[in-house]
Amino acid sequence: MPKRIETAQSITRKRRSITVAASPFNQVKFELGIVLVLLPLAWLVVGRVIAGSLGQFAVLFGLVCVAAGWLVVRTRSILRKLEMERIRGAQQE
């Protein structure tokens, strides 16, 4: 039985980067990730800067509402764009 000589290419594998399937919502997913990182940081900062718990709640509630509103607006914008593309595609057929 002949010896098998393995080359460096068969031993080492090419490194692949982490990829996400193409989606029109990838940007919104990224922004959601940013929100999920920044809000806990804001919670820590607000806890140190604002003394009263009612004031802390108001500021954090406001930040959450702004973040949620931003994500809703971005998602609706993408959905509207996809719907317009679908309508244009149907009209061209």
HTML snippet that shows the backbone in 3Dmol.js (N, CA, C, O; Angstrom):
<script src="https://3Dmol.org/build/3Dmol-min.js"></script>
<div id="view" style="width:600px;height:400px;position:relative"></div>
<script>
const pdb = `
ATOM      1  N   MET A   1       0.850  -1.163   0.000  1.00  0.00           N
ATOM      2  CA  MET A   1       0.000   0.000   0.000  1.00  0.00           C
ATOM      3  C   MET A   1       0.907   1.241   0.000  1.00  0.00           C
ATOM      4  O   MET A   1       1.762   1.384   0.874  1.00  0.00           O
ATOM      5  N   PRO A   2       0.719   2.133  -0.979  1.00  0.00           N
ATOM      6  CA  PRO A   2       1.592   3.303  -1.054  1.00  0.00           C
ATOM      7  C   PRO A   2       1.256   4.292   0.063  1.00  0.00           C
ATOM      8  O   PRO A   2       0.113   4.414   0.504  1.00  0.00           O
ATOM      9  N   LYS A   3       2.299   4.986   0.495  1.00  0.00           N
ATOM     10  CA  LYS A   3       2.101   6.007   1.527  1.00  0.00           C
ATOM     11  C   LYS A   3       1.431   7.228   0.905  1.00  0.00           C
ATOM     12  O   LYS A   3       1.744   7.648  -0.209  1.00  0.00           O
ATOM     13  N   ARG A   4       0.541   7.750   1.639  1.00  0.00           N
ATOM     14  CA  ARG A   4      -0.140   8.937   1.162  1.00  0.00           C
ATOM     15  C   ARG A   4       0.565  10.173   1.710  1.00  0.00           C
ATOM     16  O   ARG A   4       0.711  10.331   2.922  1.00  0.00           O
ATOM     17  N   ILE A   5       0.991  11.028   0.820  1.00  0.00           N
ATOM     18  CA  ILE A   5       1.655  12.255   1.242  1.00  0.00           C
ATOM     19  C   ILE A   5       0.625  13.371   1.203  1.00  0.00           C
ATOM     20  O   ILE A   5       0.029  13.669   0.169  1.00  0.00           O
ATOM     21  N   GLU A   6       0.443  13.968   2.351  1.00  0.00           N
ATOM     22  CA  GLU A   6      -0.538  15.041   2.430  1.00  0.00           C
ATOM     23  C   GLU A   6       0.166  16.380   2.291  1.00  0.00           C
ATOM     24  O   GLU A   6       1.224  16.614   2.875  1.00  0.00           O
ATOM     25  N   THR A   7      -0.421  17.213   1.539  1.00  0.00           N
ATOM     26  CA  THR A   7       0.158  18.532   1.358  1.00  0.00           C
ATOM     27  C   THR A   7      -0.361  19.472   2.434  1.00  0.00           C
ATOM     28  O   THR A   7      -1.294  19.144   3.167  1.00  0.00           O
ATOM     29  N   ALA A   8       0.241  20.614   2.517  1.00  0.00           N
ATOM     30  CA  ALA A   8      -0.158  21.600   3.514  1.00  0.00           C
ATOM     31  C   ALA A   8      -1.594  22.055   3.292  1.00  0.00           C
ATOM     32  O   ALA A   8      -2.291  22.394   4.249  1.00  0.00           O
ATOM     33  N   GLN A   9      -2.034  22.065   2.060  1.00  0.00           N
ATOM     34  CA  GLN A   9      -3.395  22.492   1.778  1.00  0.00           C
ATOM     35  C   GLN A   9      -4.421  21.526   2.338  1.00  0.00           C
ATOM     36  O   GLN A   9      -5.492  21.947   2.775  1.00  0.00           O
ATOM     37  N   SER A  10      -4.115  20.251   2.332  1.00  0.00           N
ATOM     38  CA  SER A  10      -5.090  19.297   2.845  1.00  0.00           C
ATOM     39  C   SER A  10      -5.085  19.238   4.365  1.00  0.00           C
ATOM     40  O   SER A  10      -6.068  18.814   4.972  1.00  0.00           O
ATOM     41  N   ILE A  11      -3.999  19.654   4.975  1.00  0.00           N
ATOM     42  CA  ILE A  11      -3.929  19.628   6.435  1.00  0.00           C
ATOM     43  C   ILE A  11      -4.581  20.876   7.028  1.00  0.00           C
ATOM     44  O   ILE A  11      -5.376  20.796   7.964  1.00  0.00           O
ATOM     45  N   THR A  12      -4.232  22.009   6.470  1.00  0.00           N
ATOM     46  CA  THR A  12      -4.813  23.241   6.995  1.00  0.00           C
ATOM     47  C   THR A  12      -6.017  23.633   6.153  1.00  0.00           C
ATOM     48  O   THR A  12      -6.057  23.439   4.938  1.00  0.00           O
ATOM     49  N   ARG A  13      -6.950  24.167   6.820  1.00  0.00           N
ATOM     50  CA  ARG A  13      -8.154  24.621   6.128  1.00  0.00           C
ATOM     51  C   ARG A  13      -8.123  26.137   6.009  1.00  0.00           C
ATOM     52  O   ARG A  13      -7.566  26.842   6.851  1.00  0.00           O
ATOM     53  N   LYS A  14      -8.726  26.601   4.958  1.00  0.00           N
ATOM     54  CA  LYS A  14      -8.838  28.046   4.820  1.00  0.00           C
ATOM     55  C   LYS A  14      -9.803  28.553   5.870  1.00  0.00           C
ATOM     56  O   LYS A  14     -10.854  27.963   6.119  1.00  0.00           O
ATOM     57  N   ARG A  15      -9.422  29.652   6.471  1.00  0.00           N
ATOM     58  CA  ARG A  15     -10.300  30.238   7.482  1.00  0.00           C
ATOM     59  C   ARG A  15     -11.443  30.961   6.799  1.00  0.00           C
ATOM     60  O   ARG A  15     -11.254  31.747   5.870  1.00  0.00           O
ATOM     61  N   ARG A  16     -12.594  30.676   7.274  1.00  0.00           N
ATOM     62  CA  ARG A  16     -13.772  31.352   6.743  1.00  0.00           C
ATOM     63  C   ARG A  16     -14.237  32.372   7.765  1.00  0.00           C
ATOM     64  O   ARG A  16     -14.207  32.126   8.971  1.00  0.00           O
ATOM     65  N   SER A  17     -14.659  33.496   7.276  1.00  0.00           N
ATOM     66  CA  SER A  17     -15.212  34.487   8.183  1.00  0.00           C
ATOM     67  C   SER A  17     -16.676  34.138   8.443  1.00  0.00           C
ATOM     68  O   SER A  17     -17.308  33.401   7.685  1.00  0.00           O
ATOM     69  N   ILE A  18     -17.177  34.677   9.508  1.00  0.00           N
ATOM     70  CA  ILE A  18     -18.576  34.442   9.843  1.00  0.00           C
ATOM     71  C   ILE A  18     -19.424  35.246   8.880  1.00  0.00           C
ATOM     72  O   ILE A  18     -19.242  36.456   8.742  1.00  0.00           O
ATOM     73  N   THR A  19     -20.336  34.588   8.225  1.00  0.00           N
ATOM     74  CA  THR A  19     -21.196  35.281   7.277  1.00  0.00           C
ATOM     75  C   THR A  19     -22.654  35.060   7.654  1.00  0.00           C
ATOM     76  O   THR A  19     -23.013  34.077   8.303  1.00  0.00           O
ATOM     77  N   VAL A  20     -23.453  35.979   7.239  1.00  0.00           N
ATOM     78  CA  VAL A  20     -24.894  35.908   7.466  1.00  0.00           C
ATOM     79  C   VAL A  20     -25.556  35.887   6.096  1.00  0.00           C
ATOM     80  O   VAL A  20     -25.138  36.594   5.178  1.00  0.00           O
ATOM     81  N   ALA A  21     -26.569  35.087   5.974  1.00  0.00           N
ATOM     82  CA  ALA A  21     -27.280  35.018   4.699  1.00  0.00           C
ATOM     83  C   ALA A  21     -27.789  36.403   4.317  1.00  0.00           C
ATOM     84  O   ALA A  21     -28.233  37.171   5.172  1.00  0.00           O
ATOM     85  N   ALA A  22     -27.722  36.707   3.051  1.00  0.00           N
ATOM     86  CA  ALA A  22     -28.159  38.016   2.580  1.00  0.00           C
ATOM     87  C   ALA A  22     -29.634  38.223   2.898  1.00  0.00           C
ATOM     88  O   ALA A  22     -30.484  37.395   2.568  1.00  0.00           O
ATOM     89  N   SER A  23     -29.908  39.329   3.536  1.00  0.00           N
ATOM     90  CA  SER A  23     -31.275  39.671   3.895  1.00  0.00           C
ATOM     91  C   SER A  23     -31.388  41.186   3.921  1.00  0.00           C
ATOM     92  O   SER A  23     -30.448  41.869   4.327  1.00  0.00           O
ATOM     93  N   PRO A  24     -32.512  41.713   3.498  1.00  0.00           N
ATOM     94  CA  PRO A  24     -32.665  43.169   3.576  1.00  0.00           C
ATOM     95  C   PRO A  24     -32.723  43.672   5.016  1.00  0.00           C
ATOM     96  O   PRO A  24     -32.571  44.868   5.262  1.00  0.00           O
ATOM     97  N   PHE A  25     -32.940  42.770   5.961  1.00  0.00           N
ATOM     98  CA  PHE A  25     -33.050  43.161   7.364  1.00  0.00           C
ATOM     99  C   PHE A  25     -31.739  43.046   8.135  1.00  0.00           C
ATOM    100  O   PHE A  25     -31.728  43.263   9.347  1.00  0.00           O
ATOM    101  N   ASN A  26     -30.639  42.712   7.470  1.00  0.00           N
ATOM    102  CA  ASN A  26     -29.367  42.565   8.168  1.00  0.00           C
ATOM    103  C   ASN A  26     -28.936  43.850   8.861  1.00  0.00           C
ATOM    104  O   ASN A  26     -28.383  43.802   9.960  1.00  0.00           O
ATOM    105  N   GLN A  27     -29.179  44.997   8.238  1.00  0.00           N
ATOM    106  CA  GLN A  27     -28.814  46.266   8.861  1.00  0.00           C
ATOM    107  C   GLN A  27     -29.628  46.508  10.130  1.00  0.00           C
ATOM    108  O   GLN A  27     -29.104  47.018  11.120  1.00  0.00           O
ATOM    109  N   VAL A  28     -30.901  46.144  10.098  1.00  0.00           N
ATOM    110  CA  VAL A  28     -31.743  46.307  11.287  1.00  0.00           C
ATOM    111  C   VAL A  28     -31.279  45.356  12.393  1.00  0.00           C
ATOM    112  O   VAL A  28     -31.285  45.720  13.569  1.00  0.00           O
ATOM    113  N   LYS A  29     -30.881  44.151  12.020  1.00  0.00           N
ATOM    114  CA  LYS A  29     -30.352  43.202  13.006  1.00  0.00           C
ATOM    115  C   LYS A  29     -29.096  43.760  13.663  1.00  0.00           C
ATOM    116  O   LYS A  29     -28.903  43.636  14.872  1.00  0.00           O
ATOM    117  N   PHE A  30     -28.249  44.375  12.849  1.00  0.00           N
ATOM    118  CA  PHE A  30     -27.031  44.983  13.379  1.00  0.00           C
ATOM    119  C   PHE A  30     -27.373  46.116  14.347  1.00  0.00           C
ATOM    120  O   PHE A  30     -26.781  46.221  15.422  1.00  0.00           O
ATOM    121  N   GLU A  31     -28.322  46.953  13.964  1.00  0.00           N
ATOM    122  CA  GLU A  31     -28.737  48.057  14.826  1.00  0.00           C
ATOM    123  C   GLU A  31     -29.370  47.550  16.121  1.00  0.00           C
ATOM    124  O   GLU A  31     -29.188  48.155  17.177  1.00  0.00           O
ATOM    125  N   LEU A  32     -30.108  46.450  16.046  1.00  0.00           N
ATOM    126  CA  LEU A  32     -30.659  45.846  17.253  1.00  0.00           C
ATOM    127  C   LEU A  32     -29.530  45.390  18.178  1.00  0.00           C
ATOM    128  O   LEU A  32     -29.611  45.560  19.394  1.00  0.00           O
ATOM    129  N   GLY A  33     -28.490  44.816  17.602  1.00  0.00           N
ATOM    130  CA  GLY A  33     -27.338  44.414  18.401  1.00  0.00           C
ATOM    131  C   GLY A  33     -26.692  45.594  19.097  1.00  0.00           C
ATOM    132  O   GLY A  33     -26.298  45.497  20.259  1.00  0.00           O
ATOM    133  N   ILE A  34     -26.580  46.711  18.389  1.00  0.00           N
ATOM    134  CA  ILE A  34     -26.014  47.918  18.999  1.00  0.00           C
ATOM    135  C   ILE A  34     -26.891  48.388  20.152  1.00  0.00           C
ATOM    136  O   ILE A  34     -26.387  48.754  21.214  1.00  0.00           O
ATOM    137  N   VAL A  35     -28.202  48.376  19.940  1.00  0.00           N
ATOM    138  CA  VAL A  35     -29.135  48.787  20.994  1.00  0.00           C
ATOM    139  C   VAL A  35     -28.991  47.874  22.212  1.00  0.00           C
ATOM    140  O   VAL A  35     -28.988  48.346  23.349  1.00  0.00           O
ATOM    141  N   LEU A  36     -28.873  46.570  21.970  1.00  0.00           N
ATOM    142  CA  LEU A  36     -28.770  45.622  23.083  1.00  0.00           C
ATOM    143  C   LEU A  36     -27.459  45.767  23.853  1.00  0.00           C
ATOM    144  O   LEU A  36     -27.362  45.337  25.002  1.00  0.00           O
ATOM    145  N   VAL A  37     -26.468  46.362  23.234  1.00  0.00           N
ATOM    146  CA  VAL A  37     -25.208  46.630  23.941  1.00  0.00           C
ATOM    147  C   VAL A  37     -25.277  47.982  24.650  1.00  0.00           C
ATOM    148  O   VAL A  37     -24.836  48.107  25.792  1.00  0.00           O
ATOM    149  N   LEU A  38     -25.826  48.987  23.983  1.00  0.00           N
ATOM    150  CA  LEU A  38     -25.816  50.341  24.533  1.00  0.00           C
ATOM    151  C   LEU A  38     -26.808  50.555  25.670  1.00  0.00           C
ATOM    152  O   LEU A  38     -26.515  51.314  26.594  1.00  0.00           O
ATOM    153  N   LEU A  39     -27.957  49.918  25.630  1.00  0.00           N
ATOM    154  CA  LEU A  39     -28.940  50.147  26.688  1.00  0.00           C
ATOM    155  C   LEU A  39     -28.459  49.683  28.071  1.00  0.00           C
ATOM    156  O   LEU A  39     -28.657  50.413  29.042  1.00  0.00           O
ATOM    157  N   PRO A  40     -27.846  48.516  28.202  1.00  0.00           N
ATOM    158  CA  PRO A  40     -27.309  48.177  29.528  1.00  0.00           C
ATOM    159  C   PRO A  40     -26.207  49.146  29.982  1.00  0.00           C
ATOM    160  O   PRO A  40     -26.086  49.441  31.170  1.00  0.00           O
ATOM    161  N   LEU A  41     -25.412  49.633  29.032  1.00  0.00           N
ATOM    162  CA  LEU A  41     -24.400  50.633  29.397  1.00  0.00           C
ATOM    163  C   LEU A  41     -25.069  51.919  29.859  1.00  0.00           C
ATOM    164  O   LEU A  41     -24.627  52.546  30.821  1.00  0.00           O
ATOM    165  N   ALA A  42     -26.134  52.308  29.171  1.00  0.00           N
ATOM    166  CA  ALA A  42     -26.884  53.496  29.583  1.00  0.00           C
ATOM    167  C   ALA A  42     -27.484  53.294  30.970  1.00  0.00           C
ATOM    168  O   ALA A  42     -27.531  54.227  31.772  1.00  0.00           O
ATOM    169  N   TRP A  43     -27.939  52.087  31.250  1.00  0.00           N
ATOM    170  CA  TRP A  43     -28.506  51.780  32.562  1.00  0.00           C
ATOM    171  C   TRP A  43     -27.460  52.005  33.658  1.00  0.00           C
ATOM    172  O   TRP A  43     -27.768  52.562  34.712  1.00  0.00           O
ATOM    173  N   LEU A  44     -26.224  51.570  33.403  1.00  0.00           N
ATOM    174  CA  LEU A  44     -25.156  51.769  34.379  1.00  0.00           C
ATOM    175  C   LEU A  44     -24.833  53.255  34.558  1.00  0.00           C
ATOM    176  O   LEU A  44     -24.638  53.720  35.681  1.00  0.00           O
ATOM    177  N   VAL A  45     -24.779  53.987  33.461  1.00  0.00           N
ATOM    178  CA  VAL A  45     -24.456  55.417  33.545  1.00  0.00           C
ATOM    179  C   VAL A  45     -25.577  56.180  34.236  1.00  0.00           C
ATOM    180  O   VAL A  45     -25.315  57.010  35.107  1.00  0.00           O
ATOM    181  N   VAL A  46     -26.810  55.912  33.862  1.00  0.00           N
ATOM    182  CA  VAL A  46     -27.950  56.617  34.456  1.00  0.00           C
ATOM    183  C   VAL A  46     -28.032  56.320  35.942  1.00  0.00           C
ATOM    184  O   VAL A  46     -28.396  57.194  36.728  1.00  0.00           O
ATOM    185  N   GLY A  47     -27.699  55.102  36.337  1.00  0.00           N
ATOM    186  CA  GLY A  47     -27.712  54.743  37.755  1.00  0.00           C
ATOM    187  C   GLY A  47     -26.720  55.554  38.567  1.00  0.00           C
ATOM    188  O   GLY A  47     -26.937  55.774  39.759  1.00  0.00           O
ATOM    189  N   ARG A  48     -25.640  56.002  37.950  1.00  0.00           N
ATOM    190  CA  ARG A  48     -24.633  56.811  38.641  1.00  0.00           C
ATOM    191  C   ARG A  48     -24.928  58.305  38.563  1.00  0.00           C
ATOM    192  O   ARG A  48     -24.608  59.046  39.492  1.00  0.00           O
ATOM    193  N   VAL A  49     -25.524  58.748  37.486  1.00  0.00           N
ATOM    194  CA  VAL A  49     -25.692  60.182  37.239  1.00  0.00           C
ATOM    195  C   VAL A  49     -26.975  60.728  37.867  1.00  0.00           C
ATOM    196  O   VAL A  49     -26.969  61.819  38.436  1.00  0.00           O
ATOM    197  N   ILE A  50     -28.059  59.987  37.771  1.00  0.00           N
ATOM    198  CA  ILE A  50     -29.355  60.466  38.260  1.00  0.00           C
ATOM    199  C   ILE A  50     -29.657  59.795  39.590  1.00  0.00           C
ATOM    200  O   ILE A  50     -29.600  58.571  39.707  1.00  0.00           O
ATOM    201  N   ALA A  51     -29.980  60.614  40.598  1.00  0.00           N
ATOM    202  CA  ALA A  51     -30.136  60.104  41.958  1.00  0.00           C
ATOM    203  C   ALA A  51     -31.474  59.395  42.177  1.00  0.00           C
ATOM    204  O   ALA A  51     -31.499  58.301  42.740  1.00  0.00           O
ATOM    205  N   GLY A  52     -32.553  59.978  41.756  1.00  0.00           N
ATOM    206  CA  GLY A  52     -33.872  59.421  42.057  1.00  0.00           C
ATOM    207  C   GLY A  52     -34.239  58.258  41.146  1.00  0.00           C
ATOM    208  O   GLY A  52     -33.928  58.259  39.955  1.00  0.00           O
ATOM    209  N   SER A  53     -34.901  57.276  41.724  1.00  0.00           N
ATOM    210  CA  SER A  53     -35.269  56.108  40.922  1.00  0.00           C
ATOM    211  C   SER A  53     -36.337  56.455  39.880  1.00  0.00           C
ATOM    212  O   SER A  53     -36.372  55.849  38.809  1.00  0.00           O
ATOM    213  N   LEU A  54     -37.206  57.421  40.184  1.00  0.00           N
ATOM    214  CA  LEU A  54     -38.210  57.826  39.207  1.00  0.00           C
ATOM    215  C   LEU A  54     -37.543  58.510  38.012  1.00  0.00           C
ATOM    216  O   LEU A  54     -37.926  58.280  36.865  1.00  0.00           O
ATOM    217  N   GLY A  55     -36.556  59.341  38.286  1.00  0.00           N
ATOM    218  CA  GLY A  55     -35.809  59.985  37.205  1.00  0.00           C
ATOM    219  C   GLY A  55     -35.044  58.971  36.368  1.00  0.00           C
ATOM    220  O   GLY A  55     -34.998  59.078  35.143  1.00  0.00           O
ATOM    221  N   GLN A  56     -34.444  57.988  37.028  1.00  0.00           N
ATOM    222  CA  GLN A  56     -33.732  56.927  36.308  1.00  0.00           C
ATOM    223  C   GLN A  56     -34.689  56.166  35.405  1.00  0.00           C
ATOM    224  O   GLN A  56     -34.388  55.892  34.243  1.00  0.00           O
ATOM    225  N   PHE A  57     -35.851  55.828  35.961  1.00  0.00           N
ATOM    226  CA  PHE A  57     -36.848  55.103  35.168  1.00  0.00           C
ATOM    227  C   PHE A  57     -37.285  55.920  33.960  1.00  0.00           C
ATOM    228  O   PHE A  57     -37.403  55.391  32.855  1.00  0.00           O
ATOM    229  N   ALA A  58     -37.524  57.213  34.173  1.00  0.00           N
ATOM    230  CA  ALA A  58     -37.991  58.069  33.078  1.00  0.00           C
ATOM    231  C   ALA A  58     -36.954  58.149  31.962  1.00  0.00           C
ATOM    232  O   ALA A  58     -37.302  58.057  30.785  1.00  0.00           O
ATOM    233  N   VAL A  59     -35.699  58.316  32.320  1.00  0.00           N
ATOM    234  CA  VAL A  59     -34.645  58.418  31.306  1.00  0.00           C
ATOM    235  C   VAL A  59     -34.491  57.092  30.569  1.00  0.00           C
ATOM    236  O   VAL A  59     -34.423  57.074  29.340  1.00  0.00           O
ATOM    237  N   LEU A  60     -34.437  55.998  31.292  1.00  0.00           N
ATOM    238  CA  LEU A  60     -34.282  54.687  30.652  1.00  0.00           C
ATOM    239  C   LEU A  60     -35.497  54.333  29.800  1.00  0.00           C
ATOM    240  O   LEU A  60     -35.354  53.771  28.714  1.00  0.00           O
ATOM    241  N   PHE A  61     -36.689  54.659  30.291  1.00  0.00           N
ATOM    242  CA  PHE A  61     -37.899  54.407  29.509  1.00  0.00           C
ATOM    243  C   PHE A  61     -37.870  55.222  28.218  1.00  0.00           C
ATOM    244  O   PHE A  61     -38.245  54.728  27.155  1.00  0.00           O
ATOM    245  N   GLY A  62     -37.427  56.456  28.318  1.00  0.00           N
ATOM    246  CA  GLY A  62     -37.303  57.293  27.126  1.00  0.00           C
ATOM    247  C   GLY A  62     -36.306  56.722  26.129  1.00  0.00           C
ATOM    248  O   GLY A  62     -36.570  56.709  24.927  1.00  0.00           O
ATOM    249  N   LEU A  63     -35.165  56.251  26.616  1.00  0.00           N
ATOM    250  CA  LEU A  63     -34.166  55.656  25.730  1.00  0.00           C
ATOM    251  C   LEU A  63     -34.694  54.394  25.050  1.00  0.00           C
ATOM    252  O   LEU A  63     -34.462  54.179  23.861  1.00  0.00           O
ATOM    253  N   VAL A  64     -35.397  53.571  25.805  1.00  0.00           N
ATOM    254  CA  VAL A  64     -35.966  52.348  25.239  1.00  0.00           C
ATOM    255  C   VAL A  64     -37.005  52.691  24.178  1.00  0.00           C
ATOM    256  O   VAL A  64     -37.048  52.057  23.123  1.00  0.00           O
ATOM    257  N   CYS A  65     -37.840  53.687  24.450  1.00  0.00           N
ATOM    258  CA  CYS A  65     -38.860  54.088  23.470  1.00  0.00           C
ATOM    259  C   CYS A  65     -38.223  54.627  22.199  1.00  0.00           C
ATOM    260  O   CYS A  65     -38.683  54.321  21.099  1.00  0.00           O
ATOM    261  N   VAL A  66     -37.175  55.424  22.334  1.00  0.00           N
ATOM    262  CA  VAL A  66     -36.485  55.962  21.158  1.00  0.00           C
ATOM    263  C   VAL A  66     -35.859  54.826  20.360  1.00  0.00           C
ATOM    264  O   VAL A  66     -35.977  54.793  19.135  1.00  0.00           O
ATOM    265  N   ALA A  67     -35.191  53.891  21.042  1.00  0.00           N
ATOM    266  CA  ALA A  67     -34.554  52.764  20.349  1.00  0.00           C
ATOM    267  C   ALA A  67     -35.597  51.894  19.645  1.00  0.00           C
ATOM    268  O   ALA A  67     -35.411  51.500  18.493  1.00  0.00           O
ATOM    269  N   ALA A  68     -36.692  51.600  20.345  1.00  0.00           N
ATOM    270  CA  ALA A  68     -37.743  50.773  19.739  1.00  0.00           C
ATOM    271  C   ALA A  68     -38.382  51.497  18.558  1.00  0.00           C
ATOM    272  O   ALA A  68     -38.650  50.890  17.521  1.00  0.00           O
ATOM    273  N   GLY A  69     -38.622  52.787  18.719  1.00  0.00           N
ATOM    274  CA  GLY A  69     -39.197  53.561  17.622  1.00  0.00           C
ATOM    275  C   GLY A  69     -38.281  53.580  16.408  1.00  0.00           C
ATOM    276  O   GLY A  69     -38.740  53.448  15.273  1.00  0.00           O
ATOM    277  N   TRP A  70     -36.995  53.743  16.648  1.00  0.00           N
ATOM    278  CA  TRP A  70     -36.029  53.741  15.541  1.00  0.00           C
ATOM    279  C   TRP A  70     -36.059  52.400  14.800  1.00  0.00           C
ATOM    280  O   TRP A  70     -36.080  52.371  13.570  1.00  0.00           O
ATOM    281  N   LEU A  71     -36.062  51.305  15.537  1.00  0.00           N
ATOM    282  CA  LEU A  71     -36.077  49.987  14.909  1.00  0.00           C
ATOM    283  C   LEU A  71     -37.379  49.752  14.139  1.00  0.00           C
ATOM    284  O   LEU A  71     -37.366  49.146  13.068  1.00  0.00           O
ATOM    285  N   VAL A  72     -38.491  50.226  14.675  1.00  0.00           N
ATOM    286  CA  VAL A  72     -39.774  50.077  13.982  1.00  0.00           C
ATOM    287  C   VAL A  72     -39.771  50.881  12.690  1.00  0.00           C
ATOM    288  O   VAL A  72     -40.215  50.390  11.653  1.00  0.00           O
ATOM    289  N   VAL A  73     -39.274  52.114  12.745  1.00  0.00           N
ATOM    290  CA  VAL A  73     -39.236  52.956  11.550  1.00  0.00           C
ATOM    291  C   VAL A  73     -38.340  52.336  10.490  1.00  0.00           C
ATOM    292  O   VAL A  73     -38.701  52.305   9.313  1.00  0.00           O
ATOM    293  N   ARG A  74     -37.174  51.841  10.894  1.00  0.00           N
ATOM    294  CA  ARG A  74     -36.249  51.220   9.935  1.00  0.00           C
ATOM    295  C   ARG A  74     -36.861  49.965   9.311  1.00  0.00           C
ATOM    296  O   ARG A  74     -36.736  49.744   8.106  1.00  0.00           O
ATOM    297  N   THR A  75     -37.522  49.147  10.129  1.00  0.00           N
ATOM    298  CA  THR A  75     -38.130  47.920   9.624  1.00  0.00           C
ATOM    299  C   THR A  75     -39.273  48.239   8.662  1.00  0.00           C
ATOM    300  O   THR A  75     -39.383  47.621   7.603  1.00  0.00           O
ATOM    301  N   ARG A  76     -40.114  49.191   9.022  1.00  0.00           N
ATOM    302  CA  ARG A  76     -41.222  49.577   8.138  1.00  0.00           C
ATOM    303  C   ARG A  76     -40.707  50.160   6.831  1.00  0.00           C
ATOM    304  O   ARG A  76     -41.300  49.950   5.773  1.00  0.00           O
ATOM    305  N   SER A  77     -39.594  50.896   6.910  1.00  0.00           N
ATOM    306  CA  SER A  77     -38.994  51.472   5.701  1.00  0.00           C
ATOM    307  C   SER A  77     -38.526  50.368   4.750  1.00  0.00           C
ATOM    308  O   SER A  77     -38.740  50.445   3.540  1.00  0.00           O
ATOM    309  N   ILE A  78     -37.894  49.357   5.306  1.00  0.00           N
ATOM    310  CA  ILE A  78     -37.421  48.235   4.484  1.00  0.00           C
ATOM    311  C   ILE A  78     -38.601  47.466   3.910  1.00  0.00           C
ATOM    312  O   ILE A  78     -38.581  47.081   2.741  1.00  0.00           O
ATOM    313  N   LEU A  79     -39.624  47.242   4.718  1.00  0.00           N
ATOM    314  CA  LEU A  79     -40.814  46.544   4.219  1.00  0.00           C
ATOM    315  C   LEU A  79     -41.483  47.329   3.090  1.00  0.00           C
ATOM    316  O   LEU A  79     -41.920  46.749   2.096  1.00  0.00           O
ATOM    317  N   ARG A  80     -41.560  48.649   3.249  1.00  0.00           N
ATOM    318  CA  ARG A  80     -42.155  49.489   2.211  1.00  0.00           C
ATOM    319  C   ARG A  80     -41.344  49.400   0.921  1.00  0.00           C
ATOM    320  O   ARG A  80     -41.903  49.307  -0.172  1.00  0.00           O
ATOM    321  N   LYS A  81     -40.026  49.431   1.062  1.00  0.00           N
ATOM    322  CA  LYS A  81     -39.148  49.334  -0.109  1.00  0.00           C
ATOM    323  C   LYS A  81     -39.313  47.978  -0.804  1.00  0.00           C
ATOM    324  O   LYS A  81     -39.371  47.916  -2.032  1.00  0.00           O
ATOM    325  N   LEU A  82     -39.387  46.901  -0.032  1.00  0.00           N
ATOM    326  CA  LEU A  82     -39.580  45.572  -0.611  1.00  0.00           C
ATOM    327  C   LEU A  82     -40.930  45.461  -1.311  1.00  0.00           C
ATOM    328  O   LEU A  82     -41.038  44.842  -2.370  1.00  0.00           O
ATOM    329  N   GLU A  83     -41.947  46.056  -0.724  1.00  0.00           N
ATOM    330  CA  GLU A  83     -43.282  46.025  -1.338  1.00  0.00           C
ATOM    331  C   GLU A  83     -43.283  46.786  -2.659  1.00  0.00           C
ATOM    332  O   GLU A  83     -43.892  46.346  -3.634  1.00  0.00           O
ATOM    333  N   MET A  84     -42.606  47.919  -2.686  1.00  0.00           N
ATOM    334  CA  MET A  84     -42.524  48.701  -3.924  1.00  0.00           C
ATOM    335  C   MET A  84     -41.773  47.920  -5.006  1.00  0.00           C
ATOM    336  O   MET A  84     -42.164  47.943  -6.173  1.00  0.00           O
ATOM    337  N   GLU A  85     -40.710  47.238  -4.626  1.00  0.00           N
ATOM    338  CA  GLU A  85     -39.965  46.421  -5.588  1.00  0.00           C
ATOM    339  C   GLU A  85     -40.821  45.265  -6.103  1.00  0.00           C
ATOM    340  O   GLU A  85     -40.763  44.920  -7.283  1.00  0.00           O
ATOM    341  N   ARG A  86     -41.614  44.670  -5.211  1.00  0.00           N
ATOM    342  CA  ARG A  86     -42.495  43.575  -5.612  1.00  0.00           C
ATOM    343  C   ARG A  86     -43.551  44.067  -6.588  1.00  0.00           C
ATOM    344  O   ARG A  86     -43.861  43.395  -7.572  1.00  0.00           O
ATOM    345  N   ILE A  87     -44.102  45.244  -6.310  1.00  0.00           N
ATOM    346  CA  ILE A  87     -45.136  45.805  -7.198  1.00  0.00           C
ATOM    347  C   ILE A  87     -44.532  46.126  -8.561  1.00  0.00           C
ATOM    348  O   ILE A  87     -45.139  45.829  -9.590  1.00  0.00           O
ATOM    349  N   ARG A  88     -43.342  46.730  -8.579  1.00  0.00           N
ATOM    350  CA  ARG A  88     -42.690  47.040  -9.851  1.00  0.00           C
ATOM    351  C   ARG A  88     -42.376  45.766 -10.640  1.00  0.00           C
ATOM    352  O   ARG A  88     -42.512  45.742 -11.864  1.00  0.00           O
ATOM    353  N   GLY A  89     -41.961  44.721  -9.946  1.00  0.00           N
ATOM    354  CA  GLY A  89     -41.682  43.448 -10.609  1.00  0.00           C
ATOM    355  C   GLY A  89     -42.930  42.825 -11.201  1.00  0.00           C
ATOM    356  O   GLY A  89     -42.890  42.247 -12.287  1.00  0.00           O
ATOM    357  N   ALA A  90     -44.049  42.944 -10.477  1.00  0.00           N
ATOM    358  CA  ALA A  90     -45.306  42.396 -10.968  1.00  0.00           C
ATOM    359  C   ALA A  90     -45.812  43.193 -12.170  1.00  0.00           C
ATOM    360  O   ALA A  90     -46.412  42.623 -13.081  1.00  0.00           O
ATOM    361  N   GLN A  91     -45.577  44.492 -12.181  1.00  0.00           N
ATOM    362  CA  GLN A  91     -46.028  45.320 -13.296  1.00  0.00           C
ATOM    363  C   GLN A  91     -45.206  45.060 -14.556  1.00  0.00           C
ATOM    364  O   GLN A  91     -45.720  45.185 -15.667  1.00  0.00           O
ATOM    365  N   GLN A  92     -43.950  44.704 -14.390  1.00  0.00           N
ATOM    366  CA  GLN A  92     -43.086  44.463 -15.537  1.00  0.00           C
ATOM    367  C   GLN A  92     -43.386  43.118 -16.189  1.00  0.00           C
ATOM    368  O   GLN A  92     -43.058  42.913 -17.358  1.00  0.00           O
ATOM    369  N   GLU A  93     -43.991  42.219 -15.464  1.00  0.00           N
ATOM    370  CA  GLU A  93     -44.282  40.886 -16.022  1.00  0.00           C
ATOM    371  C   GLU A  93     -45.453  40.879 -16.906  1.00  0.00           C
ATOM    372  O   GLU A  93     -45.815  39.832 -17.444  1.00  0.00           O
TER     373      GLU A  93
END
`;
const viewer = $3Dmol.createViewer("view");
viewer.addModel(pdb, "pdb");
viewer.setStyle({}, {cartoon: {color: "spectrum"}});
viewer.zoomTo();
viewer.render();
</script>
